[in-house]
Amino acid sequence: MTKEQAAQAIKLLCERFDVPVPILDWTGHSRNGRAWKDRIQVGPNCWRGVEPALVHEVTHVVCLAQGNNHGHGPKFWTVLESIAKVWYGDATLYPWRTEYKAGKSYAGRKQFIK
């Protein structure tokens, strides 16, 4: 995924979930994505890949815009599932194995990981 494709993906997902579109901070310096209310940081060296990192970080932006905790609580995982379903067409196609322990547990309960 290129910088331009990432910016377009952020725009499409944020518009779909009716939240303000954050600025893309494309960087090759970080191996982790990051999100703030008005900015997403991802780049070509994200360890899980640009696309999954982007989906994860857009989830933070959507949660923040909806007034939810910025962390990885139960609401985060349900929003991530919704965003993954929109982006991939099927939430099981998101790489749940790359998530935090709570995300893997959520995916296991939903039988995304067998």
QUISUL-V168992 format. One record per residue. N is the residue number from 1. RES is the residue in three letters. OMEGA is omega in whole degrees, -180 to 180 (999 if undefined). D_LAST is the distance of its C-alpha to the last C-alpha in Angstrom with 2 decimals. Layout:
BEGIN
n->(N;N)
res->(RES;RES)
omega->(OMEGA;OMEGA)
d_last->(D_LAST;D_LAST)
END
This chain:
BEGIN
n->(1;2;3;4;5;6;7;8;9;10;11;12;13;14;15;16;17;18;19;20;21;22;23;24;25;26;27;28;29;30;31;32;33;34;35;36;37;38;39;40;41;42;43;44;45;46;47;48;49;50;51;52;53;54;55;56;57;58;59;60;61;62;63;64;65;66;67;68;69;70;71;72;73;74;75;76;77;78;79;80;81;82;83;84;85;86;87;88;89;90;91;92;93;94;95;96;97;98;99;100;101;102;103;104;105;106;107;108;109;110;111;112;113;114)
res->(MET;THR;LYS;GLU;GLN;ALA;ALA;GLN;ALA;ILE;LYS;LEU;LEU;CYS;GLU;ARG;PHE;ASP;VAL;PRO;VAL;PRO;ILE;LEU;ASP;TRP;THR;GLY;HIS;SER;ARG;ASN;GLY;ARG;ALA;TRP;LYS;ASP;ARG;ILE;GLN;VAL;GLY;PRO;ASN;CYS;TRP;ARG;GLY;VAL;GLU;PRO;ALA;LEU;VAL;HIS;GLU;VAL;THR;HIS;VAL;VAL;CYS;LEU;ALA;GLN;GLY;ASN;ASN;HIS;GLY;HIS;GLY;PRO;LYS;PHE;TRP;THR;VAL;LEU;GLU;SER;ILE;ALA;LYS;VAL;TRP;TYR;GLY;ASP;ALA;THR;LEU;TYR;PRO;TRP;ARG;THR;GLU;TYR;LYS;ALA;GLY;LYS;SER;TYR;ALA;GLY;ARG;LYS;GLN;PHE;ILE;LYS)
omega->(179;177;-179;178;179;179;179;179;178;180;-179;-178;-180;176;179;-179;172;175;178;-179;179;175;175;172;-178;-178;175;-176;-175;175;179;171;177;178;171;-178;-174;-177;174;178;173;178;-173;-178;177;-171;-178;-177;-177;-175;178;178;180;179;179;-177;174;177;177;-179;179;179;178;-179;180;178;179;178;-180;-175;-176;178;-177;-180;180;-175;178;176;177;177;179;-179;178;179;178;-174;-176;-176;-178;-176;180;-180;175;-179;-177;-180;180;-176;174;-178;-180;178;177;179;177;-179;178;178;180;-178;172;176;-178;999)
d_last->(27.82;31.46;33.15;34.44;31.08;29.58;32.55;32.16;28.44;29.36;32.20;30.23;27.45;30.03;32.24;29.46;28.72;32.48;32.79;35.33;34.40;34.39;36.07;34.00;34.84;33.79;34.07;33.37;34.06;30.88;27.51;26.00;26.34;28.40;29.36;32.40;33.63;35.66;34.10;30.92;30.94;28.76;29.78;29.17;28.28;25.36;22.91;19.78;21.88;24.30;22.33;19.33;21.99;24.11;21.54;20.88;24.66;25.55;23.37;25.72;28.72;27.69;27.05;30.42;32.21;30.92;32.27;29.00;28.53;27.99;25.40;21.66;21.91;20.07;22.05;21.09;17.36;18.35;20.85;18.48;16.20;19.50;20.70;17.61;17.90;21.57;21.32;18.58;19.10;15.44;13.72;10.36;12.64;13.49;12.41;10.80;10.44;14.24;14.79;16.50;14.98;15.51;13.77;10.57;11.01;11.84;8.87;6.64;9.38;9.42;5.85;6.38;3.77;0.00)
END
